[in-house]
């Protein structure tokens, strides 16, 4: 499989663009907009974060969302989860997008006589483990973010200099591959791939970039003494999972301004779906 065809998909381009879809865009897009995208050959990629948000409970909005997705019959793909990507990279010492494939899926929702949504979700089963994976991932996030308080550049900077220092550190996270490899080496489990193998094609590399940027964003807003609460971390984890998969796949459809900004910052060559409504921020998304 060519490295230019992540997850076995056709390389992104004008003729067959593909986008990782998040719930903010799906909620905001009209049926007419979805129909237009489907008729024009757009591929939508469903990360496990979206599947988790859709199947964790049932309500009117989620029912509408499934009927929207059904219009993409033939152009809808399910992406591997972040945990599955990590396991593949650990086992094969190669970037997950070059190993794993995104299977095509068809969704056929129907309204039952009871008014409940009927849906064959066999292809989406992995999402039911997503809540446990999210909760299991919360402590490592906190530990990584706490390390920012000990970075000399940040700790010793005057309050007026801190925005500039944070901007410099963000640029280092984006541009300095060797710096990212050193950070990875300092935190790498013994069975994980060697640092010198990693680059932007790897889920492990993108995961590290995205989480480090998120930590800097948090402390830029709330200060080095702030302690993120569990609800904030859960929302952040879902958003970051979207961002990581979009970076690897090369396209993002989201109305979330923070997510769009991080994606564009780390993947300037990537495809961003044009906004169809006023953008939101991560802090105003409401319940996932």
SVG drawing of the C-alpha trace seen along z (x, -y; Angstrom):
<svg xmlns="http://www.w3.org/2000/svg" viewBox="-46 -42 63 49">
<polyline fill="none" stroke="black" stroke-width="0.4" points="0.0,0.0 1.4,-3.4 2.1,-5.9 0.0,-8.3 -3.1,-6.2 -3.7,-6.2 -5.9,-3.3 -6.2,-1.9 -8.1,-5.0 -7.6,-6.8 -5.1,-9.7 -7.0,-12.9 -7.6,-15.2 -10.1,-17.2 -11.7,-14.2 -12.3,-12.1 -11.6,-14.1 -12.1,-12.4 -12.7,-14.0 -12.8,-12.7 -16.2,-13.7 -17.0,-15.0 -20.3,-15.4 -20.3,-19.2 -20.3,-19.2 -22.8,-16.3 -25.2,-18.1 -25.0,-21.4 -25.1,-20.2 -28.6,-20.1 -29.9,-17.0 -29.5,-19.0 -25.8,-19.7 -25.2,-16.1 -27.0,-15.0 -24.8,-17.5 -21.6,-16.1 -22.7,-12.5 -23.6,-13.3 -20.2,-14.9 -18.1,-12.0 -17.0,-13.1 -15.8,-10.3 -16.7,-10.6 -14.5,-8.8 -16.0,-7.8 -13.5,-7.8 -14.4,-5.8 -14.9,-9.1 -17.8,-9.9 -19.3,-6.5 -19.0,-6.7 -20.8,-10.0 -23.6,-8.6 -24.3,-5.3 -23.7,-6.1 -27.4,-7.2 -30.4,-7.8 -32.1,-11.2 -33.7,-13.1 -30.5,-14.7 -28.6,-11.4 -31.5,-9.8 -31.3,-12.6 -27.5,-12.1 -27.8,-8.4 -30.3,-9.2 -27.9,-11.8 -25.1,-9.3 -27.3,-6.8 -27.2,-9.1 -23.5,-8.3 -24.1,-4.7 -20.9,-3.6 -18.9,-6.6 -18.8,-6.0 -15.7,-4.4 -15.0,-3.4 -11.5,-4.3 -9.5,-2.1 -9.5,-3.4 -6.5,-5.1 -5.8,-2.1 -5.9,0.2 -3.4,-2.1 -1.0,-2.0 -1.1,1.8 -0.5,2.1 2.5,-0.3 3.9,1.6 3.5,5.0 4.7,4.1 7.1,1.1 5.4,-0.8 2.9,-3.7 -0.7,-2.6 -2.1,-4.2 0.1,-2.1 -1.0,1.1 -4.6,0.8 -7.6,0.3 -10.8,-1.6 -13.7,0.7 -16.6,-0.7 -19.8,-0.6 -23.5,-1.0 -25.9,-2.3 -29.6,-1.5 -31.5,-3.2 -35.2,-2.8 -37.9,-4.0 -39.6,-1.2 -43.3,-1.2 -42.4,-2.2 -40.7,-5.3 -37.3,-3.9 -34.4,-3.9 -33.6,-0.6 -30.1,-0.2 -27.7,2.6 -24.5,1.4 -22.5,4.6 -19.7,2.7 -19.6,0.1 -19.2,2.6 -15.8,1.3 -17.3,-2.0 -18.9,-0.3 -15.4,0.1 -14.6,-3.6 -15.9,-4.9 -13.6,-2.6 -10.7,-3.6 -11.4,-7.3 -11.5,-6.9 -8.4,-4.8 -6.6,-7.5 -7.4,-10.3 -4.5,-9.9 -1.7,-9.9 -3.1,-13.2 -2.9,-14.8 0.6,-13.6 1.8,-14.9 0.2,-18.3 1.6,-18.6 5.1,-18.5 4.6,-21.9 4.9,-23.5 8.5,-22.3 9.6,-23.5 12.2,-26.3 11.1,-28.4 7.6,-28.6 8.3,-28.5 10.8,-31.3 9.0,-33.5 7.3,-36.7 3.5,-36.7 3.9,-39.2 6.4,-36.9 4.4,-33.7 2.3,-34.0 5.5,-34.4 7.1,-31.5 4.1,-29.3 4.0,-30.3 7.7,-29.3 7.0,-25.9 4.0,-25.3 6.2,-25.9 8.8,-23.5 6.2,-20.8 5.1,-21.3 8.5,-21.8 11.2,-20.0 10.9,-16.3 14.1,-15.5 12.7,-17.3 9.5,-15.3 11.5,-12.1 13.6,-12.9 10.4,-13.6 9.0,-10.3 12.1,-8.5 11.8,-9.8 8.3,-8.4 8.5,-5.4 7.4,-2.0 10.0,0.6 8.0,2.6 7.1,-0.5 8.8,-1.4 12.2,-3.1 12.0,-6.9 14.2,-7.2 11.4,-5.5 8.7,-8.0 7.5,-10.9 4.2,-12.6 2.9,-9.4 2.7,-7.6 -0.3,-7.7 2.2,-7.7 3.9,-10.8 0.6,-12.7 -0.8,-11.7 2.2,-13.2 2.0,-16.4 -1.7,-16.9 -1.6,-16.3 1.4,-18.6 -0.3,-21.4 -3.5,-20.8 -1.5,-21.1 0.0,-24.4 -3.4,-25.7 -4.8,-24.8 -2.1,-26.5 -2.2,-29.5 -5.8,-30.0 -5.8,-29.0 -2.2,-29.4 0.4,-26.9 -1.2,-26.4 -4.6,-25.3 -5.7,-21.6 -7.9,-20.3 -11.1,-18.6 -12.3,-15.2 -15.1,-16.6 -12.8,-19.0 -10.4,-16.1 -13.1,-13.9 -14.3,-16.5 -10.6,-17.2 -9.9,-13.5 -12.8,-13.1 -11.7,-16.2 -8.1,-15.1 -9.0,-11.7 -10.8,-13.4 -7.8,-15.6 -5.3,-12.7 -7.3,-10.7 -7.9,-13.7 -4.1,-14.5 -3.4,-10.9 -6.1,-10.8 -5.5,-14.3 -9.0,-15.8 -11.3,-17.2 -15.0,-18.1 -15.7,-20.0 -17.4,-23.2 -15.2,-23.2 -12.9,-26.2 -10.2,-24.8 -10.1,-21.5 -9.9,-23.3 -7.1,-25.5 -5.0,-22.6 -5.6,-20.6 -4.5,-23.5 -1.5,-24.3 -0.2,-20.7 -1.4,-19.8 -1.3,-22.9 -1.5,-20.7 -4.7,-19.0 -8.2,-19.4 -10.7,-21.4 -14.4,-21.2 -15.7,-24.7 -17.8,-25.9 -21.6,-25.7 -22.6,-27.5 -21.1,-29.5 -18.2,-27.6 -18.2,-26.5 -15.4,-26.0 -14.5,-22.9 -15.7,-24.5 -19.2,-25.1 -19.8,-21.8 -22.1,-20.6 -22.4,-16.9 -20.4,-14.6"/>
</svg>
